[in-house]
């Protein structure tokens, strides 16, 4: 027989099953974590939206500069040294640009810089090409 047998008395409470669930503090900590994660997600979504708008503006400005340089190459204009301005419209936005023509060491070629700025006058893009006689 077992000498270490436990004898249960009627006075000792029977073991109870542990209560399952979360305390109020645990729930509040979880809510704080979720709130921080949602805040970071909203901030990231806002950054993506502004980056997409910036990309659209820069792409449109680049199209303006490329169109101007392509027009110069195709029409084979006689370019005079100096600066001139132009404007173009892309995707409903109006861009202002500057065309700068400079002489290269070879007299048969000229360097043409097309700089495009947005509505506020902030430079967006500058493209350069070499044009022959």
N, C-alpha and C positions, 0 to 999 in steps of 0.2 A: 504494500500500500504506500501511497504517497504521503510522506511526513510533512511536506510543506503545503498542504492543501489549505486553501483560503476558505474561511467560513464567513458567510455573509450574514450580517445582522440586519434587522429591520430598521435600525436607526440610521444607517449609512445611505445616502441618496444613490440611486442607480445612475451610472454614467449616461450623460445625455449626448445626443448627436450635436456636433458643432453647427452653429448657425451659419448658413451660407449667405453671401451678399457683400455689398460694399458699404463702407462707412461714408458719411457725408464728406469728410476730408478727401477721401480717395476719389469721389465723384467730382469734387471741385478741382482737384489737381488734373484730372483727365480733361475737364472742360477748359482749363487754362492751356493745356497742351494743344488741344484742338483749335482754340482761338488763335494761338501763336502760329500754328501751321496754316490756317486759313488766311491770316494776315500776310504771311510770307507769299502765299499763292496769289493773292490779289495784287501784291506789289510786283511780282514776277510777270503777271499777265499785263499789267500796265506798262512795264518796261518793254515787253514784246510788242505791244500795240504801238508805242512811240517809235520803236526801232523800225517797224514795218512802214510807218509813215515817213520816216527819214529816208529809208531805202527807196521809196517811191519818188520822193523829191529829188534825190541824187540821180536816180536813173533817168528821170525826166530831164534834168539839167544836162546830163551826159548826152541824151538824144539831141538836145538843142545844139550843143557844141559839135557833135558829129555831123548833124545836118548842115551846119554852116560850113564846116571844113570840106564836106563832100560837095557842096554847091560850088565852092571855090575851085576845087579840083576839076569838076565836070564842066564848068563854064569857061575854064582856063582864062580867068580874068587877069589883066595886067594889074598887079597889086602895087600900090605905092607905100613906101616906108611910113610908118606912123600908126596911130590908133584910131579906131572907129567903133561905134557902138551898134548893137543890134538887139532885137527882142524877138522872142518866139513864144508860142503857147503850146503846152503839152499837158494832156490830161486835165484840162480846165484851169491850169495855172499859167501865169505869165511870168516869164523869166527875162531878165535883162542881161546882156552880154557885152563883152569888150573883145574886139579883134585887134591884136597887136602884130604888126608885120615888121620884121627886122631883117637886115641883110646878113648873109652868112659869109664866111671867108671866100667861098666860091661865088663869083658874080652871077652864075647861072641859076642859083637857088636862093629862095627866101624862106625864112622861118616864120610860121604863122601860129600864134597862140590864141586860142579861143577860150576865154574865161566866162563862166556863167554864174550869176548870183540869183538869190531868191528875191521875194518881194521886199524883204527888209534890207537888202543890199549885202547880205552875208554871202561870201564866196562859197559856191557849191562844188565846182569842178573846173579844171583847166586841162585842155587837150592841146597838144602841139603836133604840127606836121611840117614837112618841108615841101615846098612847091617849086617846080621848075619853070623855066620861061615858057 
